[in-house]
Amino acid sequence: MSEEPIPLARPKMGAREEEEVLEALRSRRLSLGPRLGDFEEALGGYLGCSHVSAVSSGTAALHLCIRAAGAAAGDEVLTTPFSFVSSANCLLYEDATPVFCDIDPHTLNMDPDAAAAAVTDRTSGLLPVHIFGYPADLPAFERLARDRDLWIVEDACEALGAVHADGTAVGARGHLATFGFYPNKQLTTGEGGAVISPSAEIKERIDSERNQGRSPDMGWLDHDRLGFNYRLSDLACALGLAQLERLGEMIEARARIAALYEEAMAGIEGLELPCPNGRGDRRSWFVYVVQLPPEVDRDAAIRALRERGIDSKPYLPAIHLLSFYRERFGHREGEFPVCEDVARRSLALPFFPDLSASQVERVAIALAELLERARSTPQPR
């Protein structure tokens, strides 16, 4: 009898999620109802933030943030090429230009030294990403921003629950910041995201722009600025409220599974595991991504794991080498060597709160065997 397939991700759902969503359904208040404010207040309480705006996705949150920061046509914004593409796309929505900076090979976050070297007279802001839930070096970016009069927008879409060395929650340092709630995240609303604003005034703008630019008093036909349909429904907020009740438990489960992976794969020759917490920073585990040895064909490894019922995925491609960015900006291989090496070798393994110890062991054994087979197979000259 074949073993049950192991998916890449699976959200943790239970009776509370069903209860909250059913209650929202029965209320007939499906959008712009009371659960929107309840979810924003609860999320703000978790983060220690006063000004939270729930929106339809992490991408929508990023777009609203860079608008509020003042990004404009012709501006250059420094960001990482190793991220989900929305962290660069959001700049193009406002005709700003993403200027990529290479990454730290240890944390995989944007390298502050590379960013400092890339500042020009056209640079208006910084958009660091807390990749895979590991805190970016915000103190270094804050120094750079102060020295060069730049704004900061934090992409914390993968990092809910992460903490900086000074004890501040990621996303709660007083900058515009974003979170995402896709089903593979630490908390899910199905689709959804949130903006953290540094002031009530900016939150008022975000709240208006997410709702077609309607005035703060919600006048039905009074739209006093350009806006978008970036609302998050009450059904999604109800799901988020239930998830928030056990967010700590789910984050702890992810950390426990990461520790199981580390123990199971520590002896696999040539395999690079995610970096441990350092400098007092604390990661919130989003995905578990390893880097294969350079001589291993990553795509062949994915196929081999799939044949054994184990899902995996390349995480993440280098943004500047995506076809759209090559064609629009003329990017080519060799521009950001650390990012390109990491992107070429990175492999996301199954990772979710209910992953069992036996499943982790099964993944580790399969990966060890295919790497051993790859090492013993003569490579073409």
CORHU-V457571 format. One record per backbone hydrogen bond with DSSP energy under -1.0 kcal/mol. CO is the residue of the C=O (numbers start at 1). NH is the residue of the N-H. E is the energy in kcal/mol with one decimal. If there is no record, write none. Layout:
# CORHU-V457571
co = <CO | CO>
nh = <NH | NH>
e = <E | E>
This chain:
# CORHU-V457571
co = <6 | 8 | 14 | 15 | 16 | 17 | 18 | 19 | 20 | 21 | 22 | 23 | 25 | 28 | 30 | 34 | 35 | 36 | 37 | 38 | 39 | 40 | 41 | 42 | 43 | 44 | 44 | 51 | 53 | 55 | 57 | 58 | 59 | 60 | 61 | 62 | 63 | 64 | 65 | 66 | 72 | 75 | 76 | 76 | 77 | 78 | 79 | 81 | 84 | 85 | 85 | 86 | 88 | 89 | 91 | 91 | 92 | 95 | 97 | 99 | 102 | 104 | 109 | 111 | 112 | 113 | 115 | 120 | 122 | 124 | 125 | 126 | 128 | 129 | 130 | 131 | 133 | 136 | 137 | 138 | 139 | 140 | 141 | 142 | 143 | 144 | 145 | 151 | 154 | 154 | 155 | 156 | 159 | 162 | 163 | 164 | 168 | 169 | 176 | 177 | 178 | 179 | 181 | 182 | 189 | 192 | 193 | 194 | 195 | 196 | 199 | 200 | 201 | 202 | 203 | 204 | 205 | 206 | 208 | 208 | 209 | 210 | 211 | 213 | 215 | 219 | 222 | 228 | 228 | 230 | 233 | 234 | 235 | 236 | 237 | 238 | 239 | 240 | 241 | 243 | 244 | 246 | 247 | 248 | 249 | 250 | 251 | 252 | 253 | 254 | 255 | 256 | 257 | 258 | 259 | 260 | 261 | 265 | 268 | 272 | 278 | 282 | 288 | 290 | 291 | 293 | 297 | 298 | 299 | 300 | 301 | 302 | 303 | 305 | 306 | 309 | 313 | 318 | 319 | 322 | 323 | 324 | 325 | 326 | 332 | 336 | 337 | 338 | 339 | 340 | 341 | 342 | 345 | 347 | 348 | 352 | 356 | 357 | 358 | 359 | 360 | 361 | 362 | 363 | 364 | 365 | 366 | 367 | 368 | 369 | 370 | 371 | 372>
nh = <311 | 351 | 18 | 19 | 20 | 21 | 22 | 23 | 24 | 25 | 26 | 27 | 28 | 30 | 234 | 38 | 39 | 40 | 41 | 42 | 43 | 44 | 45 | 46 | 47 | 48 | 49 | 197 | 195 | 193 | 61 | 62 | 63 | 64 | 65 | 66 | 67 | 68 | 69 | 71 | 75 | 97 | 124 | 125 | 99 | 127 | 101 | 319 | 87 | 88 | 89 | 90 | 91 | 93 | 94 | 96 | 95 | 74 | 77 | 79 | 111 | 108 | 104 | 115 | 116 | 117 | 118 | 123 | 76 | 151 | 78 | 153 | 155 | 131 | 133 | 134 | 284 | 138 | 141 | 142 | 143 | 144 | 145 | 146 | 147 | 148 | 150 | 126 | 156 | 178 | 130 | 159 | 162 | 170 | 282 | 167 | 164 | 172 | 154 | 196 | 156 | 194 | 189 | 185 | 191 | 181 | 55 | 179 | 53 | 177 | 203 | 204 | 205 | 206 | 207 | 208 | 209 | 210 | 211 | 213 | 228 | 230 | 214 | 224 | 218 | 222 | 215 | 212 | 230 | 56 | 237 | 238 | 239 | 240 | 241 | 242 | 243 | 244 | 245 | 246 | 247 | 250 | 251 | 252 | 253 | 254 | 255 | 256 | 257 | 258 | 259 | 260 | 261 | 262 | 263 | 264 | 265 | 268 | 271 | 291 | 281 | 163 | 349 | 347 | 272 | 296 | 301 | 302 | 303 | 304 | 305 | 306 | 307 | 310 | 309 | 6 | 348 | 321 | 322 | 326 | 327 | 328 | 329 | 330 | 335 | 340 | 341 | 342 | 343 | 344 | 345 | 346 | 292 | 290 | 313 | 355 | 360 | 361 | 362 | 363 | 364 | 365 | 366 | 367 | 368 | 369 | 370 | 371 | 372 | 373 | 374 | 375 | 376>
e = <-2.5 | -2.7 | -1.7 | -2.7 | -2.6 | -2.3 | -2.5 | -2.4 | -2.1 | -2.5 | -2.7 | -1.3 | -1.1 | -1.0 | -2.2 | -1.9 | -2.6 | -2.2 | -2.5 | -2.3 | -2.7 | -2.5 | -2.2 | -1.9 | -2.2 | -2.2 | -2.4 | -2.7 | -2.6 | -2.3 | -1.9 | -2.3 | -2.4 | -2.5 | -2.1 | -2.5 | -1.7 | -2.3 | -2.4 | -2.3 | -2.3 | -3.1 | -2.7 | -1.0 | -3.0 | -3.1 | -1.8 | -3.1 | -1.8 | -1.6 | -2.7 | -2.2 | -1.2 | -1.4 | -1.1 | -2.4 | -1.8 | -1.8 | -2.5 | -2.2 | -2.3 | -2.2 | -3.1 | -2.1 | -2.6 | -1.9 | -1.0 | -1.3 | -2.4 | -1.9 | -2.2 | -2.3 | -2.7 | -1.7 | -1.7 | -2.2 | -2.1 | -2.3 | -1.8 | -3.1 | -1.9 | -2.0 | -2.7 | -2.3 | -2.5 | -2.1 | -2.0 | -2.5 | -1.1 | -2.0 | -2.4 | -2.1 | -2.3 | -2.6 | -3.1 | -2.1 | -3.1 | -2.3 | -2.6 | -2.9 | -1.4 | -2.0 | -2.0 | -2.5 | -1.3 | -3.0 | -2.7 | -2.2 | -2.4 | -1.7 | -2.1 | -2.3 | -1.6 | -2.7 | -3.2 | -1.7 | -2.8 | -2.2 | -1.2 | -2.3 | -3.1 | -2.4 | -1.4 | -1.3 | -2.6 | -1.3 | -2.3 | -2.7 | -1.3 | -1.5 | -2.2 | -2.4 | -1.9 | -2.4 | -2.5 | -1.8 | -2.1 | -2.5 | -1.2 | -1.2 | -1.2 | -2.3 | -2.7 | -2.2 | -2.0 | -2.0 | -2.1 | -2.2 | -2.2 | -2.4 | -2.0 | -1.9 | -2.4 | -2.5 | -2.2 | -2.5 | -2.2 | -1.6 | -1.5 | -2.5 | -2.3 | -2.4 | -2.6 | -2.8 | -2.5 | -2.0 | -2.1 | -2.1 | -2.0 | -2.5 | -2.5 | -2.2 | -2.0 | -2.5 | -2.1 | -3.2 | -3.3 | -1.2 | -1.9 | -2.5 | -2.5 | -2.5 | -2.2 | -1.7 | -1.2 | -2.6 | -2.2 | -2.5 | -3.1 | -1.8 | -1.2 | -1.5 | -2.8 | -2.6 | -1.6 | -2.1 | -2.2 | -2.3 | -2.0 | -2.4 | -2.6 | -2.6 | -2.2 | -2.6 | -2.6 | -2.4 | -2.2 | -2.1 | -2.2 | -2.3 | -2.0 | -2.1 | -1.7>
